[in-house]
């Protein structure tokens, strides 16, 4: 319940808040805390009291989420103690109608320095290490419950947890000095209504998209150039380690076993993919996203969901109707905005702005990055009286391209190309190169967040300079390795590369060319796949191109496996720094080599086929002439 039973203090525009945040989900709560920690007066509006309790999808951390929630969100203890430990991400193609994972193509990235682990023991700043490397899978409702306590207690936040916003009146350009007005109504029989005034409004209302729809920022209406995806999912109970058969175990090169179910699992088929996310309290989130052009059979979304699940016998004993806690669907899973921050002092983050696909779990991650940028703009405007228009333009330009880059990552994968092993490998390598290109930028952001907890009064001069650099570089489309290109050119180049991979894969499928299936298991310390094996692999066979650990000390390796490099007198921390700095360059270089080889190999096959076709045609002509 709000500390303010009577909202009348906000009925007077002269008592306007600095920022009104609409929506008290995980993104809205983080925004409220982040802004309040910077000394801004925040009013948070959401009719939490009347909302039906939902299990939600279950959140898998990736890239930026952990750092923001552990620091700004105050969830470090909750995440460490109450969440499901995630070993990484696992992607599989070709598992349809199979009782195990043999004969499939698999790409996985292990991120498992969870304690007890030698790297965690060696870390000088344990919280930085947790924020940077220890990804988890959280239950959203419980995390939001924990966050509401500090939100309600913060002296700079007024939490109107009974107020559903009905209308937002944004002051026009001719009223730039006036606050915005938000009209809200309380739920219940004797409903109250009122108005709240604020200099800034941030829309975190999710799929209601109050501001995007009001001002025509729902850009997917005019820019749509393919069909949308539908998402269907359920959360299930009573899922333990024993629910997963032995086929879920994967034997690694070194002889040790890792379990697929401890990763965020992605099962791909033509036109769809399935996620499997284990959660705490013996719960699991299983869902699917499919192309509306090729929907699975079924009279309704629930039937379509089970139709897809039944294609995978490996899931037979994991979930069932009898353990279903909640089922949900989004008819159109993706949408995007053309504006994230407006000079008229309003903004949209989270699903209120853009969401492309649940693949790579980037919804919350990018929302929190955008929120951090917005906090810089708003703090400067309120405290310094300076509206940073160039920064606003940069946020809109780069963030929009970031979302289109995420869209590029999945578009070709929804086609039949996803069943081509070579495409599956190279497409994911390109994706990972994009993410890892942010490694040094992400490390600097994590240092800033851990040192300040989001409170800029804790900044040292060095941290202030770091924040200034991050304001320019904390975007996928402005990563250091592509800084010489505009965000639009980075996005278009990535799209062209993915399209080229997809076109060649589909040609191979149409012409009966079957590359060998592939296994590639990388990790934080083994980030480079052994791509040199691909040209020498036997056709229709299998090749393992998993990376070799470049950090583990010689004394921790199996007997007889240490090399001269492993015995160099260099600490594990120094080796880890080398890997973090060099892996994006190495991965992009390997992708470039693989892309060129794929193009050359496919071109040669095309020429041979044309030559054979010409020979057959000439032979036919000679036969006719002979007759």
N, C-alpha and C positions, 0 to 999 in steps of 0.2 A: 504494500500500500504506500502511496506517496506520503511524504512528510507534510505535504500541504493539502489538507482536507478541502480547503476552499481555494479555488483557482482565481479568486477575484484580484489578487495582486497583478495578474497578467491581463486584466481587462483594460488596463491603462497603457496606452502606447508609450508613455513617458518612462515606463518601467520595463521596457522591452529587454529580452535576453539578448546575448550576443549571437547565440546560435540556437535554432530549434531543430532537433533531430526527430524525424518521423519514422517510427518503427524501432522496437526494442528486441529484435533478434540479435544474433551474435555480432553482426556488423554494426547495427545501431548502438548496441551497448559499448562496443569498442570505440566507436566514434565519440560517444558521450564522454567516456573516461579520458580519451586522448585529448579532447578539447578542454575538458575541465582541468586536467593536469597542467595545461599551459596557461591557466589563469583566466579562462573564458567562462562566462556565465551561460549555462546550457539548460534548456528545458527539453526533456525527452518525453515524447508522447506516443502511447500505444495502449490500447485497451487490453492489457495482459490479463486482467482479472476475468474477463468474459471469454477469453480464448479457450477453445477445446484443446486439451493436452494432446500433443502429437509426438510420435517417436522421431519424426523427420527421417532424413535419408541416412544419417550416420556420416560423419565427416572424416575424410582421410587427409592428413596433412601432407603438403608438398611445397617445397621451395620457401615461401615467405610466411605461411600461416603460423607455424610454431613460434617464431621469434616475436611476432606481434602479440599473440595470445598469452605467451608466458611472461611478457613484460608489461605492456600497456594494459592487457586484459587481466593481469594478476592471477593467471591460471597455472603458474609453474608447478605448484604443489598438486593441484587437481589433475593436471595432465600426467604428471609423473606417477601418481598413486592410483588414479581412478580410470585411466584409459588403457586401451589394448595396445600392447607393444607391436609396432609395425616394423617388419624387417626390410621393407622396400616395396617395389612395384614389380608385378609379374604380368607379362602379356603373352597370350597364346593364340595361335591360329591353327585350325585344322583338327580341333578336338571334338567336333560334332560327331555324334553317334559312336564315340569310342568309349571303351570301359577304362581306359587309362590315357596317359599323355604320350605314349610312344608314337612315333611317326608324325609328331606335330612340329611346328616351328615356334620357338620360344625366345623372347627377349626379356631380360630381367635386370633390374638394378638393385643390388643389395645395399642397404644403408643401415648396417647393424653394429654400430659401436656402442650399443646399450651396455651399461655395466652389468656384470663384471666384464671389462674389456680393457686391454692394455692401453688403447688410445685415450679412453676416459680417465684411466688412472694417471696418465701422463699430462692431461690437460691442466694448464695453470689456472684457467677460469672455467670452472665447471658449468656455470650457468650459460656462458657463451657457447660452450660445447653442446649443451642440451638444446639451446635455441637453434644452433647451426646444423646439428646432425641427428638428433634423436626425434624422429617423426613418430607420430602416434595415430590411432584411430579413436576419435572421441564420440561420445553420445551427446548430441547437441542440446537436448532439453536440460540435462543435468548440468552441462557447462554453463548454459544461460542462467540457470537458477543460482549458481555460484557467483556469477558476475553481477547479478542484480543487487546483491548485498552491498558491495562497495559503491555501486552506482547510487543506490538510495541513501547511503551514508555520506556521500561526498558533498561538502558545503557549497560547491559551485554548480551542483546539478539539482534541478527540480524534476522529479520523475512523476509525471501525470500518468500513472499506470491504469487509469480508468477511461482515458480519453481516446476516442477514435476520431482521427482527423477527417473532416468531411470536405473541406475546401481550403485551398491555399491561395491567398491574394498577394501576388508578388508586385511590389511597388514598381511602377513604370520608370522609364529612363528620366522622365520629367519630375519624378518624385524620388530621386536617388538618395536623398538624405532621410527618407522616411523608412520605418521598419516594415517588414512584411507581416501580414496578418494570417493566422491559421485559425480556422473555425473548427471546433471539435464538439463531439457529443459523447456523453457518458452512456454506457449500456445500462440495461435494467428497466424496471417498470416506471420508476419516477426519474426519468433521465434528465440530467442537467446538460446544459450546453454552455459554451463560452468561447472566448477568443484568446489567443496567445500571440504576442508580438515579438519579433526577433529581427536582428540585422541580417542574419544569414539563415537559410533553410537548407538542410541536407535531407534528401529523400532516401530513406533506408526501408521503405515500405514493402520491398520485395516485388512480387508480381503484380501488385496493385499499380505500380508505376505512376504515381500521382502526377509528378511533374513531367515525365516524358510524354504522357498522353495529353496533358493539358497544353503543352507548348509545342507539340508535334515533333518531339525529339526521337520518337520511335522509328528509327531509320530503316529497320528491316522492311517496313511497308513499301518504301521506294527503292531499296537497294537489293531486294531479294533476287538472287539469280540461280537458286536451286531450291529443292523442296526441303521442308523442315523435318526435324526429328521429333519423335514422340518418346517420352520417357515413362516407363512403368516400373514400379519397384514395391517391395514389401520388406518389413522388418520382422524377423522370426526369433523365437526363443528356444532355449534348451539346446544350444549348439556348443559342444565341447570338443576337445581334441579327439575324442573317440568317435566323433561324427564323421571324421575324414579317414577314408580308407588309405591303405599303404601306397596306393597309386599317386597320392598327393605328395609323396616324398620324392625329392630329386637328389640324385647322387652327383656330387660335384667332382671336378677333376682331381682334387686332392684326396678324395676318398671319404670326405665328410658328407653328411646328409643335411639338406635344408628342406623345410616344409613349405610348399606353395601356399597353403592356407594362412600362413603367418604374414603373407604379403597382401597388398591390395591387388587382387587378381582381376584380370581383364580377359575375357574369352571372346575372340572375334569370329564372326561368320559374315558372309556376304550380306551387306545392308544392315548390319546390327552389331552390337557388342554387349556383353553381360559383365556386370561387376559383382564381385564377392568381397565384402568388407566385414571381417570379424570385429565385434565390439566387446566391451566389458559386459559383465553381468550375463554372460553366456548368450548374448544376442548377436545377430548377424543381419547385415543389410545386403540383399540380393536384388538387383534390378537390371533393366535392359534399356538401351536406347536404340531405336530402329528408324530407318529411313521411311518416310510416309509413302514413297513411291513403291516400295516393296515390303508392305507390312506382313507380319506373320499371320497365318489363319486365326480366326477367332471373331465371335460376334461382338465382343467388347474387350476393353484393355486387359481385364483380368484373364480372359481366355487366351489372349495374345501372349501375355506374360508366361503362362504355364506352357503354352506351345513351344516357346523358346527354351524354357528350362528343361523340358522333357527331351530336347535334342542332346542333352549332356548327361549321360548315365553317371558321370563322376559326381553329379549333384544329387543323385537319387536319395541317398541316406542322410543328406545334409539338411534339407528343408522339405516341408510339406504343408498342406492346407491346415492340418491339425495344430501346427506350431506358429501359424501366422498371427502376428500382433496387430499389424496395420498394413493396408494396401493403398497406394496412391498413384496418381498418374498426372502427367502434364501433356496435354495434346500437342502444344508447340513448345518444345523444350528450349528453343533458342530465340533470342532477340538481342538487339543491340541499339545503342543510342549514338547520336552524332555529337552530343554535348555531355561532358561530365562535370564541368564547372562553367558557370555563366558570369559575365561581368555584372549582371544584375543581382549578384550575390545569392545564387541558389546552386545546388549541386545534386547529383544523383550517383549513388554507389551501390554495389551489390546487384541483386536481381532487379532493383529499381532502375538500373542503368543498362547493363549488358550481362548476358549469360549465353555462352555458345554451346557448350557440351560439357558433361561431367567428366569427360576424359581428362586425365591429368589433374583433376581436383583443383582447378584454378579459380573457381568462382569466389571463394572467400579470400584466397591469396591475393588476387588482383584487386579485390574490393578493399582490402586493408592497405595495400600499397597506394591506391588512389586516395584513400582516406588520409594517409600520412601527408601526401602532397597537399590535399585540401587544408589540413591543419596548418601547414606553413603559410598558405595564402591567407586564411582567415585570421590567424594570429597577427600577421603583418598588417592586415587591413584594420583590425580592431585596436591593436596596441600602438601601431605606428601611424595610423591614418593614411596608409598607402595601399591602394588596390593594385596588386602586381599583375598587370594585364599581360605582359610577355610570358610570365609563368603560367597563367591561366591558358593562354594559347598553346603553350608547350604541353600542358597536361592533356588538353583535348586532342591535339594532333597525335602525340605519341601513344596515349592510352588507346585511342581508337585503332591505331595500327597494331598495337599489342593484341587486342581482341581479334582483329582480323588474322593475325598470325596464329592464334589458337584455332581459329576456324580452318585455316590452311592445313593445320596438323591433322585434321580428321576428315576433310572432304574426300580425298582420294581413298581413304581407308574404308569408307562406306561402299565402295565399288568392289567388283570382283577382284581387283588388284590385291586386296588384302590376303587372298589365298595363295599368292605367289611368294615363296620364301625369301627371294632376293629383295623384292619390294618391302616386305615386312621388316627385314633387317635394316635396309638403307633408310627407309622412311623414319624409323624410330631413332636411328643414329642422328639424322638431321634434327629431329625434335629435341633430342638430348643435348645436341650441340647448342641449340638456342637457350635451353635452360642453364647449361653449365657456363655459357658465355657471361652469365650474371654472377659467377662465383665470387670474384673479388668485390664486386659491388654489394652483393648480399652479405659478405663478411663484414664490410664497413658498416652497413646498415645494422647488422646484428650487434656489433661493438657499440654503436650509438644507442641502440635500444636498451641494451643491458646496462650501460653506464648511466642512462638518464631515466629509464623506465617510462619514457615518453614526456618527461618534465623538462622543458628547455631551460629552466632556471639552474639545472644541474650541469649545464654544458660548460666545458672548459673551452678555451680558444681553439684547441685542436678539434674538439668535437663540433664546434660551430663551423669550422672550415669544412669538416667532413659532411655536415648537413648541406652546406652550400653545394658541394660537389655532387651529392646524391640528388639534389633537386634537378640536376641536368641529366644524370645517368641512370636513375632508377626506373628504367623502362626497357622491356625486351627489345624494342625497335631502336633503342639508343645505347645498346650495350657497347662496352669499350672496343670490342673487336670489329664492330661495324660502324664506328663513330664517324667514319669518312663518308657514309651514305646517309641520305635523308631517311626518316622513318618509313615513308612511302616506298622508297626504293628497296629497303631491307625487306619489307613485307612482300613486295611484288617479286623479288628475287626468290624468296622462300617459296612462294606460290608456284613460280615457274619450275623450280627444282622438284617440288612434290608432284606437279602435273607430269613432268617428264618421266619420273619414276613410274607413275601410274599408267601412262600410255604404253610404255615398253612392257610392263607386266601384263597388261591386257593383250598385247600382241602375242606374247609368249603363250598365254592361255589359249588364245584363239588358234594358234598354230601347233599346239601339242608339245611345246617345249616345257619341260618340268625340271627346274633347278633343284638341287638337293635341299632337303629340309635343314634348318639351322638351329642351333642352340647358342645363345650368347648371354652369359651371366656376367655382368659387370658389378662393380662396387665402388664405394668411396675411395678405396685404396687400390682398386684394379679397374681403372676407367677406360682402358684401351682394348677394344676387341682385336683379335688376331685375324685381320681382314686378308692377309696374304694367303690364307688357306683356301679362300673361295675359288680362285681360278683353277686350283688343282683338285678340287673336290669331284668325286665321281658323280655323274649324272644320276638322278633319282635315288641318290644315297642320302647320307647325313653327314654334316660337318659341325664340329663344336669350335666356335671362335671366341670362347669366353676369355676375358682378360686375365692377366697375371698380376698378383698383388705386388705393388711397387713400394710398399711402406713397411710391411711386417718385418721385424728384425730377424736375422738369421737364426738366432737361438730359439725362436718360437715356431720355426718351420719344421715340417716333417723331416726326419733324417735323410740326408742325401739329396735334398731338393734346393738347398741354398746355393746361389750363384756368387760370383765375385762382387757384383753390384750389391747384393744383400749383405755382404760382409764389410762394405765400406764403413769407415768410422764416422757415420753420420746419424744423428738422432732420428727417431721416428717422427717427432714433431717437425723437424726440418724437412724430412722426406714428404710428409703430408702437405706442408706449405708448397713444396715443389709441384706436387700433384695437382693441388687446387689451382695453381697459377697456369700450369701447362696443359691440363686436360682439355679445356675448350679448344685450344689451338690444335692439339693432337687429334681430337675427335673430328674437328672440321677438316683437317688435312686428310684423315682417313676417309671421311665421307666424300671429299672431292675426288680422291683416287678411286673409290668404289663407284662413284657416279660416272666417271670417265670410262672405267672398265665396263660397267653395265651398258653404257651407250655404245661403246665399240663392239662389245660381244654381241649385242642385239642387232647392230647394223650388219655385222658379218653374217649372222644367221639369216637376216633378210636377203642379203645379196646371194647367199647360197641357194635359198629357196627360189629366188627369181631366176638364178642360173639354171636350176633343175627344171623350173617351169618352162624356161626358154628351150632347153634341150628336148623336153618332151614335146613341145609344140613343133620344133624343127623336125623331130623324128616322125611326128604325125604327118607333116607336110611331105616328107620324103616317101613315106608309105603310100600316100595318095598318088604322088607323081609316079611311083613305081607301078601302081595299078593302072 
